[in-house]
Amino acid sequence: MTLHGTRYFYDNASNREGRSRKRSRERPSLSHAMNPHSQFITHPTGETTHFIADCHADPWKPCETVLLQGGFGRHSAFFYHWIPALSRHYNVIRRDLRGHGLSSAPSIRDKPESYTLDTILAEIVDTLDQLKVDKVHFFGESTSGILGEIFAARYPDRLLSLTICSSPTHLPQAALDLFAMGQPSWPEACRTLGSRGWGQALSERPGTMASKDRGYRKWWLDQVSISSGEGLGSYAEFLCTIDSRPVLGSIKVPMLILAPTNSAATTVAAQKEIQRQIGSHCRLVEVDGPGHEIYMDAADDCISAFLDFIKSVKR
């Protein structure tokens, strides 16, 4: 699987179509599932990762790659509105996390090895290897910013830059209690309520849902529902174990922090502390929005700041 002159990532068509048909019987399809750039890869672990690749840059010019990794409950379709601005000048990969979207979602109870930090990070590396992409501008939204920070510390040679958006460094007990929705734990809430029930409960909490628009709320819930409750519950168990604070000082790649002013999961002060620990090669932009999901409700501001940043990165 290589990056061709047309700058689209191609997989074996027959295998891809077979996997797509199989998944369509198991769960609803993504709104972009029929997109010709929607593809699957299989990792050495046996797990599969779904991703969407887009590029509308001039085909005779070299261009860099942006990897968009959404936060918990969000998959590749959630970044549909980022693609026009980014793909005109960059290869853009939107990747579903383990347990999310159309990526495989084993139960952590059956396959705990699929949800270790080493495995999750190695599958990001393997994604780049299989696509023959040496380095990317990594964009980690919410909890995927934690992954991005640890990835930057472990694999700096695979990054051109790192951007985190509305990202805590870890999930404190207050956040875990919020996400538990009255259940014994966050993972149990995902399993008991199901992905849609958990998403519905989350959307009713202040500082979470990006918009009150009825059409958006229905679309958002429909998209969250594509992931299984077990898949989300298993990934939630994984997220409860990771913490990027010990590695912040070792991040040397150029970094941007998009800091939300009204998030239920983090504060501007906490974001400034991340910047302080990383140092002078880290830029911070405060983004005003009604809640946590500034990638959606303040998308223009986020996209503008992100593009300005990656264009400024010294090669």
NORFENUR-V320405 format. One record per backbone hydrogen bond with DSSP energy under -1.0 kcal/mol. CO is the residue of the C=O (numbers start at 1). NH is the residue of the N-H. Records with the same first field share a line. If there is no record, write none. Layout:
# NORFENUR-V320405
CO->NH + NH
This chain:
# NORFENUR-V320405
4->7
8->4
12->16
13->17
14->18
15->19
16->20
17->21
18->22
19->23
20->24
23->27
30->33
32->35
35->38
37->53
39->51
41->49
43->46
47->43
48->104
49->41
50->96
51->39
52->94
54->92
58->61
64->91
65->137
66->93
67->139
68->95
69->141
71->74
75->78
76->79
77->80
79->82
82->86
83->87
86->89 + 90
87->56
91->66
92->54
93->68
94->52
97->100
100->103
104->99
107->111
111->114
112->115
116->120
117->121
118->122
119->123
120->124
121->125
122->126
123->127
124->128
125->129
126->130
127->131
128->133
129->132
136->160 + 161
137->67
138->163
139->69
140->165
141->144
142->145
143->147
144->148
145->149
146->150
147->151
148->152
149->153
150->154
151->155
155->158
156->159
158->136
161->138
162->256
163->140
164->258
165->142
169->244
172->176
173->177
174->178
175->179
178->181
180->183
185->189
186->190
187->191
188->192
189->193
190->194
194->198
195->199
196->200
197->201
198->202
199->203
202->205
205->208
207->264
213->217
214->218
215->219
216->220
217->221
218->222
219->223
220->224
221->225
223->226
224->227
228->232
229->233
230->234
231->235
232->236
233->237
234->238
235->239
236->240
238->241
244->247
247->250
248->251
254->162
255->283
256->164
257->285
258->166
259->287
267->271
268->272
269->273
270->274
271->275
272->276
273->277
274->278
275->279
279->282
281->255
283->257
285->259
287->261
292->294
293->296 + 297
294->298
296->299
298->302
299->303
300->304
301->305
302->306
303->307
304->308
305->309
306->310
307->311
